[in-house]
Amino acid sequence: MPEEQSAGGQTIDEGPAEQGPLRRSFTITFTFTNFSAHRPLIVNLNVNEKPKFPHSILKLPVPLLRPSDPFPDPSAAKRDGLVAITRDLTAERLLEAYPLGIFPWTENPVTWWSPDPRGILPLGRLHLPRRLAQTIRTGKFRFTINQAFGEVIRGCAQPAPGREQSWIGPKFVLAYTELHKRGHAVSYEAWQGDKLAGGLYGVKIGRFFAGESMFSQVRDASSAALVFAAQTLQEEGCRLFDLQMVTPHTARFGAVEISRKEYLELLRFAVG
């Protein structure tokens, strides 16, 4: 993308200057009452930072899936959205999960989620903070696509201010890197000269995109990359930009919550 590319969208007053993640990290501890793959196992889920869950401790019957087992119907999941648990995290699992509205969030074990409500970024109503719009117009950053996927996902996996830990562990890096090789994981980069200043990555299937995480080494770099990604996806005819959840940072850009039922309807239309 040329540096002079205009950052379109509605201009609004800027909020907090700090960069924010697309998805919050949290720590969970599981206690298993049985390990049978043929019966639901009861899981005590302890969450150190509630990601919009109704309770800090949940006791739910959650299926432990074998590699050959399909995912349960996400529309039948509880509001917190915990759908299943697996020991594996592979590109095949990811390609099965995302078209169903399911995504992984932890890796030991791998937990799979489809929360209600769901966060999305309406591409036709992108809000652009005033100072960020000015920064982009100056040509401070040069933007690319898929030129540094490995650097971007490793950058997202590193601790950062406001993100002391990341949910992106080695299993995530390997699985999404393989997905990238297959053409379904995409990175959007912001550069200053030859230095990668920031970026984001996500999953792209049909006209659907799920933003997974972003990082920044220079102020505004990840936000500028997010704007670039949103504009590029809109130009490509993307019909659904999934954020999984709305954070204060993404709310500044116009992120909204919709019901899981509405989300799954939009998803079927986007990936079909």
Secondary structure as UniProt FT lines:
FT   TURN            3..4
FT   STRAND          10..12
FT   STRAND          28..32
FT   TURN            37..38
FT   STRAND          41..47
FT   STRAND          57..62
FT   STRAND          64..65
FT   TURN            67..68
FT   HELIX           74..76
FT   TURN            79..80
FT   STRAND          82..86
FT   HELIX           91..97
FT   HELIX           98..100
FT   STRAND          103..107
FT   TURN            108..109
FT   STRAND          110..113
FT   STRAND          118..120
FT   HELIX           123..125
FT   STRAND          127..129
FT   HELIX           130..137
FT   TURN            138..139
FT   STRAND          142..145
FT   HELIX           149..157
FT   TURN            161..162
FT   HELIX           170..181
FT   TURN            182..183
FT   STRAND          185..192
FT   TURN            193..194
FT   STRAND          195..205
FT   TURN            206..207
FT   STRAND          208..216
FT   TURN            219..220
FT   HELIX           221..235
FT   TURN            236..237
FT   STRAND          240..244
FT   HELIX           248..251
FT   TURN            252..254
FT   STRAND          256..258
FT   HELIX           260..271
//
